[in-house]
Amino acid sequence: MFDDYVDCFGGEFYTVDIRLLPLMQMRSLVSHRTQLICDDSVRFLERWVHSNPRRKADLVYLDSYDLDPRSPYAAAVHGIREYLAIRPALGEGSLLLVDDTPISPDVCPPEWRHEAEAFLEREGVMPGKGMLIVPYLDSTRAVTKMHHGYQVLYRFDR
Ligand SMILES: C[S@@+](CC[C@H](N)C(=O)[O-])C[C@H]1O[C@@H](n2cnc3c(N)ncnc32)[C@H](O)[C@@H]1O
């Protein structure tokens, strides 16, 4: 979908996975505007920011590191590290979309709703890839929250 967008309207799209297989499967499906990168996402984002110090990202979609709803901390720490790595490239108008960050148990897939409810009951917070990003961004004046359902979407205002 992102590849189709840049193929139609211009721009560049980078997609990163730590495993080679999904990238090899994608190779024949995407246009020349998409770069498929095999790397750890935090390392890629840090390097991209370092090599492109003045460039801004229009859209960043965070969806790496499979979420374990019973123990979401590894995914959540990875998510906030991704955010901190790309933060210098987010400016006015940039969009940040984070997957697997349910606002409440009702929006979770049925197969892990019960685990999300148990985690919420125990910890007082919903499990999710963005569970550390959301409270941080909600406390800053730099963003507007555009949507929060199963995913969360912020627009940067500065
Ligand atoms: C839930 S899948 C999402 C893939 C893609 N966004 C999609 O919707 O098809 C998560 C992917 O993150 C990759 N992944 C896990 N840890 C990673 C890391 N540290 N850096 C980059 N990718 C990682 C996994 O290999 C997996 O393919």
The ligand as an ORCA input file, in Angstrom:
! r2SCAN-3c Opt
* xyz 0 1
  C       3.971     -8.011     13.109
  S       5.206     -8.236     11.839
  C       4.789     -6.867     10.836
  C       5.354     -6.867      9.489
  C       4.719     -5.822      8.537
  N       4.572     -4.519      9.159
  C       3.396     -6.324      8.052
  O       2.341     -5.796      8.475
  O       3.373     -7.264      7.246
  C       6.640     -7.767     12.711
  C       7.920     -7.905     11.912
  O       8.961     -7.277     12.677
  C      10.169     -7.972     12.418
  N      11.108     -7.645     13.508
  C      11.193     -8.189     14.745
  N      12.172     -7.601     15.454
  C      12.718     -6.645     14.641
  C      13.779     -5.705     14.804
  N      14.463     -5.618     15.935
  N      14.068     -4.899     13.756
  C      13.366     -4.982     12.581
  N      12.349     -5.853     12.384
  C      12.039     -6.681     13.403
  C       9.747     -9.435     12.346
  O      10.700    -10.170     11.607
  C       8.372     -9.331     11.662
  O       8.461     -9.571     10.280
*
